Amino acid sequence: MYLCLHNVTLIMRQIKLIWDFRGPAAAKTAEHHEKHLKEFIAIEKLPLNITGFEGLNDVHAIAWMVVTDENMIVVRDALKPHRGELFEQ
């Protein structure tokens, strides 16, 4: 049996790492935290540049960034996110 691998494209899983912020200033804190995430991506030359922040309610907001499986451990250990989930666009 012949298996042709030159046409195979590997798809890396994308993981959304999330930082939670709570309190009346949560939205502003999450927005500011996203700036630091973008700085980290640039400094580390990570292959993805997907970040964001969002207010979930008046006292809970999140900042997040997307990494691949390949980079997840390094980023997790360096930045200590509160949680993560699979990212689907």
Secondary structure by P-SEA (a helix, b strand, c coil): cccccccbbbbbbbbbbbbbbbccaaaaaaaaaaaaaaaaaaaacccccccccccccccbbbbbccccccaaaaaaaaccccccccccc
